[in-house]
């Protein structure tokens, strides 16, 4: 069976997606380490995301 080019592109995108998620997680980790107000920040993020869900 020959792999379709579509499938190959999909796999590459999945890999890119996984890598970007890891990078985002690392960034968040760094932010949490540097920020003394991480609790306040996470509360802000939660309230912002709930606002997005409502709209």
Backbone as a chain_set.jsonl record, in Angstrom:
{"seq": "XXXXXXXXXXXXXXXXXXXXXXXXXXXXXXXXXXXXXXXXXXXXXXXXXXXXXXX", "coords": {"N": [[0.838, -1.206, 0.0], [0.558, 2.174, -0.891], [1.555, 5.146, 0.705], [-0.568, 7.916, 0.959], [0.011, 11.272, -0.18], [-1.42, 13.147, 1.281], [-1.796, 11.965, 3.768], [0.802, 11.927, 4.667], [1.357, 14.653, 4.906], [-0.468, 15.248, 6.909], [0.617, 13.776, 9.056], [3.031, 15.181, 9.403], [2.03, 17.651, 10.2], [0.836, 16.9, 12.604], [3.096, 16.269, 14.087], [4.376, 18.785, 14.153], [2.433, 20.142, 15.597], [2.475, 18.781, 18.061], [5.066, 19.42, 18.877], [4.868, 22.214, 19.081], [3.038, 22.394, 21.153], [4.578, 21.369, 23.231], [6.517, 23.372, 23.352], [4.949, 25.57, 24.093], [4.088, 24.672, 26.596], [6.54, 24.64, 27.923], [7.174, 27.353, 27.85], [5.072, 28.359, 29.44], [5.765, 27.154, 31.845], [8.172, 28.491, 32.37], [7.187, 31.12, 32.612], [5.565, 30.837, 34.88], [7.535, 30.324, 36.743], [8.976, 32.714, 36.786], [7.096, 34.592, 37.414], [5.775, 36.162, 40.221], [3.143, 36.502, 40.62], [1.625, 34.306, 39.845], [-0.703, 32.937, 40.558], [-2.676, 34.916, 40.433], [-2.431, 35.461, 37.743], [-3.245, 33.031, 36.58], [-5.867, 32.994, 37.406], [-6.804, 35.213, 36.03], [-6.468, 34.244, 33.412], [-8.275, 32.103, 33.448], [-10.726, 33.456, 33.843], [-10.763, 34.932, 31.521], [-10.857, 32.912, 29.55], [-13.329, 31.798, 30.181], [-14.969, 33.878, 29.511], [-14.633, 33.85, 26.733], [-15.852, 31.422, 26.155], [-18.501, 31.981, 26.745], [-19.272, 33.832, 24.786]], "CA": [[0.0, 0.0, 0.0], [1.328, 3.413, -1.001], [1.052, 6.23, 1.543], [-1.014, 9.08, 0.209], [0.696, 12.494, 0.254], [-2.266, 13.795, 2.283], [-1.506, 11.33, 5.043], [2.141, 12.369, 5.057], [1.205, 16.047, 5.352], [-1.174, 15.176, 8.19], [1.579, 13.347, 10.066], [3.957, 16.288, 9.645], [1.284, 18.639, 10.976], [0.687, 16.363, 13.956], [4.398, 16.42, 14.742], [4.538, 20.221, 14.411], [1.469, 20.476, 16.646], [2.997, 18.228, 19.315], [6.24, 20.212, 19.23], [4.435, 23.543, 19.52], [2.431, 22.222, 22.474], [5.689, 21.239, 24.18], [7.122, 24.695, 23.491], [4.014, 26.384, 24.878], [4.153, 24.185, 27.973], [7.817, 25.095, 28.466], [7.024, 28.792, 28.067], [4.204, 28.537, 30.6], [6.573, 26.783, 32.991], [9.081, 29.614, 32.61], [6.387, 32.253, 33.083], [5.16, 30.542, 36.251], [8.715, 30.439, 37.599], [9.406, 34.1, 36.919], [6.036, 35.467, 37.904], [5.319, 35.976, 41.59], [1.684, 36.615, 40.63], [1.119, 33.244, 38.967], [-2.092, 32.641, 40.916], [-3.473, 35.984, 39.854], [-2.387, 35.286, 36.289], [-4.086, 31.899, 36.178], [-7.257, 33.42, 37.593], [-7.094, 36.075, 34.883], [-6.598, 33.381, 32.238], [-9.531, 31.356, 33.578], [-11.863, 34.345, 33.611], [-10.731, 35.29, 30.1], [-11.341, 31.784, 28.757], [-14.77, 31.615, 30.388], [-15.612, 34.925, 28.704], [-14.643, 33.369, 25.356], [-16.838, 30.346, 26.052], [-19.847, 32.561, 26.771], [-19.593, 34.542, 23.542]], "C": [[0.873, 1.257, 0.0], [0.709, 4.485, -0.094], [0.617, 7.393, 0.677], [-0.275, 10.316, 0.718], [-0.086, 13.241, 1.329], [-1.943, 13.278, 3.686], [-0.154, 11.796, 5.576], [2.098, 13.795, 5.599], [0.544, 16.081, 6.724], [-0.216, 14.795, 9.31], [2.571, 14.454, 10.405], [3.282, 17.36, 10.495], [1.103, 18.189, 12.419], [1.972, 16.531, 14.742], [4.64, 17.882, 15.102], [3.655, 20.655, 15.569], [1.984, 20.018, 18.01], [4.192, 19.05, 19.799], [5.818, 21.581, 19.743], [3.761, 23.473, 20.883], [3.516, 22.112, 23.54], [6.343, 22.59, 24.422], [6.248, 25.608, 24.344], [4.067, 25.984, 26.345], [5.429, 24.679, 28.655], [7.753, 26.588, 28.775], [6.188, 29.069, 29.31], [4.947, 28.225, 31.886], [7.505, 27.931, 33.373], [8.353, 30.814, 33.188], [6.01, 32.05, 34.546], [6.335, 30.686, 37.216], [9.085, 31.895, 37.843], [8.366, 34.968, 37.605], [5.646, 35.184, 39.339], [3.789, 35.965, 41.66], [1.048, 35.504, 39.804], [-0.326, 32.87, 39.299], [-3.037, 33.661, 40.305], [-3.558, 35.807, 38.343], [-3.293, 34.138, 35.845], [-5.561, 32.225, 36.377], [-7.695, 34.306, 36.437], [-7.336, 35.235, 33.633], [-7.916, 32.622, 32.273], [-10.732, 32.247, 33.298], [-11.936, 34.768, 32.145], [-11.276, 34.152, 29.248], [-12.83, 31.568, 28.968], [-15.565, 32.691, 29.644], [-15.705, 34.483, 27.251], [-15.708, 32.294, 25.168], [-18.257, 30.904, 26.003], [-20.227, 33.193, 25.439], [-19.851, 33.588, 22.382]], "O": [[1.806, 1.379, 0.794], [-0.502, 4.707, -0.118], [1.339, 7.81, -0.23], [0.033, 10.408, 1.906], [0.505, 13.893, 2.19], [-1.835, 14.041, 4.646], [0.012, 12.029, 6.773], [2.719, 14.105, 6.615], [0.947, 16.85, 7.597], [-0.226, 15.404, 10.38], [2.914, 14.642, 11.573], [3.898, 17.912, 11.406], [1.202, 18.994, 13.345], [1.948, 16.89, 15.92], [5.057, 18.189, 16.218], [4.073, 21.441, 16.42], [1.938, 20.766, 18.987], [4.313, 19.34, 20.989], [6.357, 22.06, 20.741], [3.897, 24.396, 21.687], [3.393, 22.688, 24.621], [6.685, 22.924, 25.556], [6.746, 26.328, 25.209], [4.087, 26.839, 27.23], [5.404, 25.085, 29.817], [8.216, 27.036, 29.824], [6.548, 29.91, 30.134], [4.796, 28.922, 32.889], [7.615, 28.295, 34.544], [8.828, 31.45, 34.129], [6.118, 32.97, 35.356], [6.164, 31.114, 38.357], [9.46, 32.274, 38.953], [8.693, 35.942, 38.282], [5.225, 34.07, 39.651], [3.21, 35.483, 42.633], [0.041, 35.732, 39.133], [-1.091, 32.522, 38.4], [-4.068, 33.308, 39.732], [-4.618, 35.982, 37.743], [-4.019, 34.257, 34.857], [-6.408, 31.781, 35.602], [-8.808, 34.177, 35.927], [-8.284, 35.477, 32.886], [-8.598, 32.505, 31.255], [-11.656, 31.841, 32.593], [-13.023, 34.941, 31.592], [-12.063, 34.382, 28.33], [-13.532, 31.192, 28.03], [-16.689, 32.451, 29.202], [-16.725, 34.705, 26.598], [-16.386, 32.26, 24.141], [-19.116, 30.366, 25.304], [-21.377, 33.1, 25.011], [-20.134, 34.032, 21.269]]}, "num_chains": 1, "name": "protein.A"}
